[in-house]
Amino acid sequence: MLQTYVAHGKNSGGEYAKSFSNSPESHKSSLGFYTTGGTYYGEHGLSLRMKGLERGINCRAITRGIVIHGSEYIGEDFLKGNRVNGRSFGCPAVPAEQTEEVINTIKNGSCIFIYHPTKYYLAKSTILNG
């Protein structure tokens, strides 16, 4: 079992995420269900594509470039010199030293669920509401 830190979007909130979006350039996290795709090497090294499964909630994940990637701005090492973890542009970033293990464990078809009890999400999710 893996347990680690995950960054949220810089415009989603401070220490805790409170605001979410499906809009490009919002720099906010998107809620809901995703499936993982394949890997690639990009700006942040090894990264994992994610497909949002909820229309109007996270369906723009691919066009927004929302992926799982590693970062130096999150994790135990970062917290030694900072009060809170850093923020992404909307991606669920994980500690750089755990990137490979996390991505190789969940690539190619895993279900990811990003949750917050936001009223909009609870009312609009066709997956939660059948």
ZIQUI-V219645 format. One line per field, one symbol per residue. phi: phi as a letter, one per 30 degrees, with the letter a starting at -180 (. if undefined). psi: psi as a letter, one per 20 degrees, with the letter a starting at -180 (. if undefined). burial: # if it has 16 or more other C-alpha atoms within 10 Angstrom, else .. A space follows every 10 residues. Layout:
phi = ???
psi = ???
burial = ???
This chain:
phi = .cbadbdcdd cdkddbdbbb acdeidhcdc djcbcdcdca cbeciebbdb cdcceicbdc edddidbcbd adcbkedddd cbdbddbcck dddceedced dddddcdijd ccbcbaddee dddcddddci
psi = pqprqpqrqh jirdhppipq qjpqjhkqqp rapqqqbrrr pbhkbpqpqp ppjopigjij gghikorprq qijqrgghih jqhrqrqaki qnqrpgijgg ggghhjqljq ppooqqlpgg ghhiohghj.
burial = .....##### ##....#..# ###..##### #######.#. .....##### ####..#### #..####### #####..#.. ....###### ######.### .##..###.. .#........ #...#.....
